[in-house]
Amino acid sequence: MIPLSTPQIGPDERAAVDRVLRSGMLAQGPEVAAFEAEFAATVDGRTCVAVGSGTSALHLGLLALGIGPGDEVVVPSFTFAATANAVALCGAVPVFADIDPDSFCLDPRAAAAAVTDRTAAIVPVHLYGHPADMVALRAVADRHGLALVEDAAQAHLAQLHGRPVGALGDMAMFSFYPTKNMTTGEGGMVVTDDPAVARTVRLLRNQGMEARYANELVGFNARMTDMGAAIGRVQLTKLAGWTAERRRNAAHLDERLATIDGITPPVVADGVAHAWHQYTIRATHRDALAEHLRSVGVGAGVYYPTPVHRLPSFALDLDLPETERAAAEVLSLPVRPGLTDEELDTIVQGVEAGR
């Protein structure tokens, strides 16, 4: 089987963990602080606050922005449930809007139509590593006085018009789950240029305290471990090379898949440097193709088969036609670092044979 994704863990990461174990400082120590400072270089020097997961990053970041009961937050439904979950965990209401059919990201026109007098923020997702249209979304947010928050969980090192994701909104979050473009085992990062927001997130992640036993507010235990941060620091040194590999692999697949009937390769908008967390095609015969690919040893996945608004946790009857179409057609193929030319050829041959 050619795996769809696999953590890139080697001797450097193991040595980093051993270094932390020998130090005796296992949680929220110097490795976390160093990781925050080093990650800041990828987001135009903005302040970074490491937490225990990507979901925690979005949840605590929204709380730090003041999102709470009575507020609405516009989100896409074609994404992982964590985006809407974080909004709901703040006591706010996620309002689902449709996506752009090319990028699979939140459609600015749909987002604008979803704004009401209760809307407090818009949270676009840079899905599969393709940045959302932040220029148009910023215009919507500014017109209505809303916070613009980037869910960049899948978009490490992606860029829009030469600027990195994570530095395009009022706040951003990244995930370091094992299947992401880089990992800390489990973890997340809040990115902001507002010192007050950064300080509030630091309080919230650590039981509401900055000084020990001087709790300033009711907080959480959402700290990152020093072991995870040490892994992240090593991974960060490799991220640019891995991203270049992903882009080479995507270009190879683009060239070979473009002429296959029933297959639509991913569309990349002008001014976008894609991070290629997933290489996601549209297929008119998606389920049969996925079954065929797995039968010939090619990992393929559907992200996401059920829109969030239709999950039992939300169960809403909404008219989101592009979201529904994408959920019925998308199929992600391996694009990860480490793929050989022979494996890429096997992927293409599997798509050709299964069309």
Secondary structure, DSSP 8 states (H G I E B T S, - for coil): -B-S------HHHHHHHHHHHHHT--BSSHHHHHHHHHHGGGGTT-EEEEES-HHHHHHHHHHHTT--TT-EEEEESSS-THHHHHHHHTT-EEEEE-B-TTT-SB-HHHHHHH--TTEEEE--B-GGG----HHHHHHHHHHHT-EEEEE-TT-TT-EETTEETTSSSSEEEEE--TTSSS--SS-EEEEES-HHHHHHHHHHHBTTBSSTT-B-S---B---BHHHHHHHHHHHHHHHHHHHHHHHHHHHHHHHHTTSTTEE-----TTEE---S-EEEEETTHHHHHHHHHHTTB--B-S-SS-GGGSTTT------HHHHHHHHHEEEE---TT--HHHHHHHHHHHHHH-
